[in-house]
Amino acid sequence: MDRNLLGYKGVRPVFLAVGFLTLVQSLSILLMAGSLAEVVSALFAGNPLKEQWGTALLFLLAFLARHACGLLMSSVSYRFAEKTGSAMRRKMMDRLFRLGPRMAGDQGTGTLVTLVLEGVTKFRTYLELIIPRMVGMAVTPALLLVFVYTQDRISGIILTVTMPILIVFMILIGMTARGQMDRQLESYRTLSNHFVDSLRGLETLKFLGRSKDHSEAIAEVSDRYRSATMRTLRVAFLSSFALDFFTMLSVASVAVSLGVRLVNGEMTLVTGLMILILAPEYFLPVRLVGADFHATLDGKEAGEAMKSIIDRETVKAVVLKRGESSRMNAQEAGGEGRQEERSEDEGKVRALSAVAGKPDTHPSVGGEKTETSGKGVLAVLESVFAWAGTSNLSLEGIGVRHEEGGPSSLEEITVQFPSNGKIGIIGESGAGKSTLIDVLAGFLHPSRGHIKINDYDVSALTDDAWRRQTSYIPQRPYIFSGTLADNVRFYHPEASPEAVAGAVAAAGLSPLAASLPDGLDEMIGGGGRALSGGQEQRVALARALLSRRPIMLLDEPTAHLDIETEYELKETMLPLFEDKLVFLATHRLHWMADMDLILVMKQGRVAEMGTHQELLERKGTYYELIEAQLEGIL
């Protein structure tokens, strides 16, 4: 049984309900065996059939009760599985959005898509089957064994001895099957990622004339998955045969013992028949667990994989203390009033935390650890991360190290940003551009250093209040299977049609919308109209504009576009950056002449910082990059 099973919400009442139904079902099995044995024994003794109708009716009632309990158990387990599976999918999607694109890059898009779609379905099947099977294996054999001991001690001893042998054998086969399943899942993940990557690159492969050659690679990956699946199926069939074979031997041992004593007159026919009927029922729960083990193993693995993502340890942003600049302002302004205002903010946090009584991970303003919760506390925290025309943001000694003892992706990043403006982040591949964007977007918690925002020192920007201020545009924005309008509404689902049309026009998508038969209601994405790379970026830009968020982060947004499309998109994007704080990470240096501030990254550090003209005059790293690219903007 999955070690996480008891941790799911609402599972304990389900176990109690299934346990009660299993107990009733076990008693009905005893009643069935007793009444059937009496009828057969009476008929064998020559009694008329019409005299057995009462006992036969009792058997029928017990039979109906047994199957009614089975249906109720299936219904209870099914409802719980549906509810838990849906909750698991919601939690996983929420966690994936919080972890950001780096998570998708590490795990592989194909793996995550397969896990969210097929994995949840398999996990529901696992929950639906495993609960009644595990409860049945714990309750029914024990109850039947106690009853058999009261009827015949020798048969009880035989059943007691053979059950552990069957369980040990099932465990050994299960361990072998788990190894095979792990290899199969690894092949499946490889196949999923390879398939998604192939679809994404199909246009490029066709352009280069390599699409037919690539089919050989797809066939090879598919063949590895087929081989892994066949090995798993062989183990599954072998285990089912072995369980049935050993169960048959155990029942045969009981039957031989009963037959010998019946012949010798040491046992009545009623008792012998009753024990013989109960022997297969005694082993049935174990056989069902063994049979369903392979059917549910992939669901169990999928559940563990999703749980590991949901429970992935993330460090939440915390407010460390009020910035030094705030105290200086208070003193310059005659200060007692400002200082009292700051103390009032700290008092709000402490008072609200005392009223709420629920811990959170936000230390209070002022540096003291304070457990905070409640709507009032959230309002205080919202004010910390709120962004306005007078807001300020600076990084102080920021460093990022993804693995303990590994190399640093960022090292001692100290820079102050204006409240609005265009910030260019450039550097060679591996210089730390994307890592810095992840820190600024709130996807990544720094390993060291802190961030100052609105005169508060915070450990990171990994807070929902900050994420609600930002729009993130990746290199390849995802286009959902839906209408063009729905795709634009991604950040702002309640937006009116007029607002959507305005964002579409501002992003330069009006010609596309006008060319579509259904306009903004045209289906795009999977199963709909395919968009070019430039059109996809314009959809992402329209999303950002519709959300009206004051901060935009763009991570290599034009890396896969041809230069003509990029310049067209640039003409659209630059005017839309006005009155926003924009971070643009790119290796296309022609953007830099339009940036208000340029950060030149090199080996995880800020090598240079300044405007385009200032950096050209220094003739340092920035100048070398431009010369290397021959951008012609000197």
Buried (B, 14 or more C-beta within 10 A) or exposed (E): EBEBBEEBEEBEEBBEBBBBBBBBBBBBBBBBBBBBBBBBBBEEEEEEEEEBEEBBEBBEBBBEBBEBBBEBBBEBBBEBBEBBBEEBBEBBEEBBEBBBBBBBEEBBBBBBBBBBEBBBEBBBBBBBBBBBBBBBBEBBBEBBBEBBBEBBEBBBEBBEEBBEEBBEBBEEBBEBBBEBBBBBBEBBBBBBBBBBEBEEBEEEBEEEEEBEEBEEEEEEBBEBBEEBBEBBEEBBEEBBEBBBEBBEEBBEBBBEBBEEBBEEEEBBBBBBBBBBBBBBBBBBBBBBBBBBBBEBBBBBBBBBBBBEBBEEEBEEBBBBBBBEEBBEEBEEEEEEEBBEEBEEBBEBBBEBBEEBEEEBEBBBBBEEEBBBBBEBBBEBBBEBBBBEEEBBBBBBEBBBBEEEEEEBBBBBBEBEBEBBBBBBBBBBEEBBBBBBBBBBBBBBBBBBBBBBBBBBBBBBBBBBBBBBBBBBBBBBBBBEEBBBBBBBBBBBEEBEEEBBBBBBBBBBBEEBBEEBEEBBBBBBBEEBBEBEBBBBBBBBBBBBBBBEBBBBBBBBBBBBBEEEBBEBBBEBBBEBBEEBBBBBBBBBBBBBBBBBBBBBBBBBBBBBBBBBEEBBEEEBBBBEBBEEEEBEEE
